[in-house]
Amino acid sequence: MQAWQVVRHGPPAQALEMVELPALGEPGPGLVRVRVAAVSLNFNDVDMCHGRYPTIQPALPFTLGMDLCGVVDGVAPGLEAWLGRRVVSTGLGGFGGLAEQAYAPADSLFDAPPALDDAESAAFFIPFHTMHLALFRRAKLAAGETLLVHSGAGGLGSAALQLGVAAGARVLATAGGPQKVAFCLQLGADVAIDYRKDDFVARVLEATGGRGVDVVCDLVGGPVAIPSWRCVAHEGRYLVAGFSSGIEAGEAGLPMRPVAKGNFSLVGVMLAYLDASIPGLRDAGFSPWPREVGEAVHADLVRLLGEGRIRPVVGRRASFDAVPEAYADLEARRTLGRTVIEIAPDRVE
């Protein structure tokens, strides 16, 4: 089978090579094998190319690709009910999706929404599951509250923006450049701020009458974090949900006195549906979500899809041979929504 592998660390165009690999054998315990139709690209993949992603550090060479859509064509004993179903999932270990076949853990496996094609389904899983967990289970966003979404035109940001609107919140968004600002307004943002030319703190305080927002969904981190604390409302929540400004932003220490002064909460989220009893998880600081939470999240998202209140944004559909160029555009922030690689377009519906 063909696969895109990281064979050396560096920018995607230098790190990636198309290789021919043996077909995958029967899956091990707790796993299924997926015939991959589409894979959604994200910044974690770019960091893995560079060898700087602290959460997932596979040995070279490895097949890239975190979130995928395809059809289950092999299962471990006890998982026979998944055979033949069109699914969304992460690849085993958080990589391995950019290939004609991939292993996927059953704990992270969900039926692809019938209303979405393969590319849309690949763009749906990580952004919408992550942002549903972030906004509703962690930040407790409620109707009538005010939400600020940083990087509102990206894959995660566009999901957060739509979910905020669907929840009845007033949504403010930041984005880089007039095209992305207009895109956020099209998705339902009440206010969209071009951070490249405006002071977003001043604009947010102006838009909220000096009160600030109830929830900040920060998908950028780094230089955005501390300024964001200045526009969180009293007893608001600052949600740590992404680090698109660079992986170093997720490892840098931040002063805690401003949090105490501001009387707001720091709230974190990371998507992972795993058995929390797996040895070493807690020692490494991981506290994953149980499978039953994922099932509840998925059911609510499918309901919102059916009601026409949310939709994954596929900004670009690229062919399997265009993977390095697609990642280069993502790294340079020349994208809207999610970029999806169609490995076998329209093969499964």
Rosetta blueprint (number, residue, H / E / L):
1 M L
2 Q E
3 A E
4 W E
5 Q E
6 V E
7 V L
8 R L
9 H L
10 G L
11 P L
12 P H
13 A H
14 Q H
15 A H
16 L E
17 E E
18 M E
19 V E
20 E E
21 L L
22 P L
23 A L
24 L L
25 G L
26 E L
27 P L
28 G L
29 P L
30 G L
31 L E
32 V E
33 R E
34 V E
35 R E
36 V E
37 A E
38 A E
39 V E
40 S E
41 L L
42 N L
43 F H
44 N H
45 D H
46 V H
47 D H
48 M H
49 C H
50 H H
51 G L
52 R L
53 Y L
54 P L
55 T L
56 I L
57 Q L
58 P L
59 A L
60 L L
61 P L
62 F E
63 T E
64 L L
65 G L
66 M L
67 D E
68 L E
69 C E
70 G E
71 V E
72 V E
73 D E
74 G E
75 V E
76 A L
77 P L
78 G L
79 L L
80 E H
81 A H
82 W H
83 L L
84 G L
85 R L
86 R E
87 V E
88 V E
89 S E
90 T E
91 G L
92 L H
93 G H
94 G H
95 F L
96 G L
97 G L
98 L L
99 A E
100 E L
101 Q E
102 A E
103 Y E
104 A E
105 P E
106 A H
107 D H
108 S H
109 L L
110 F E
111 D E
112 A L
113 P L
114 P L
115 A L
116 L L
117 D L
118 D H
119 A H
120 E H
121 S H
122 A H
123 A H
124 F H
125 F H
126 I H
127 P H
128 F H
129 H H
130 T H
131 M H
132 H H
133 L H
134 A H
135 L H
136 F H
137 R H
138 R H
139 A L
140 K L
141 L L
142 A L
143 A L
144 G L
145 E L
146 T E
147 L E
148 L E
149 V E
150 H L
151 S L
152 G L
153 A L
154 G E
155 G H
156 L H
157 G H
158 S H
159 A H
160 A H
161 L H
162 Q H
163 L H
164 G H
165 V H
166 A H
167 A L
168 G L
169 A L
170 R E
171 V E
172 L E
173 A E
174 T E
175 A E
176 G L
177 G L
178 P H
179 Q H
180 K H
181 V H
182 A H
183 F H
184 C H
185 L H
186 Q H
187 L L
188 G L
189 A L
190 D L
191 V E
192 A E
193 I E
194 D E
195 Y L
196 R L
197 K L
198 D L
199 D L
200 F H
201 V H
202 A H
203 R H
204 V H
205 L H
206 E H
207 A H
208 T L
209 G L
210 G L
211 R L
212 G L
213 V E
214 D E
215 V E
216 V E
217 C E
218 D E
219 L L
220 V L
221 G L
222 G H
223 P H
224 V H
225 A H
226 I H
227 P H
228 S H
229 W H
230 R L
231 C L
232 V E
233 A E
234 H E
235 E E
236 G E
237 R E
238 Y E
239 L E
240 V E
241 A L
242 G L
243 F L
244 S L
245 S L
246 G L
247 I H
248 E H
249 A H
250 G H
251 E L
252 A L
253 G L
254 L L
255 P L
256 M L
257 R H
258 P H
259 V H
260 A H
261 K H
262 G H
263 N L
264 F L
265 S E
266 L E
267 V E
268 G E
269 V L
270 M L
271 L L
272 A L
273 Y E
274 L L
275 D L
276 A L
277 S L
278 I L
279 P L
280 G L
281 L L
282 R L
283 D L
284 A L
285 G L
286 F L
287 S L
288 P L
289 W E
290 P L
291 R H
292 E H
293 V H
294 G H
295 E H
296 A H
297 V H
298 H H
299 A H
300 D H
301 L H
302 V H
303 R H
304 L H
305 L H
306 G H
307 E L
308 G L
309 R L
310 I L
311 R L
312 P L
313 V L
314 V E
315 G E
316 R E
317 R E
318 A E
319 S E
320 F H
321 D H
322 A H
323 V H
324 P H
325 E H
326 A H
327 Y H
328 A H
329 D H
330 L H
331 E H
332 A L
333 R L
334 R L
335 T L
336 L L
337 G E
338 R E
339 T E
340 V E
341 I E
342 E E
343 I L
344 A L
345 P L
346 D L
347 R L
348 V L
349 E L
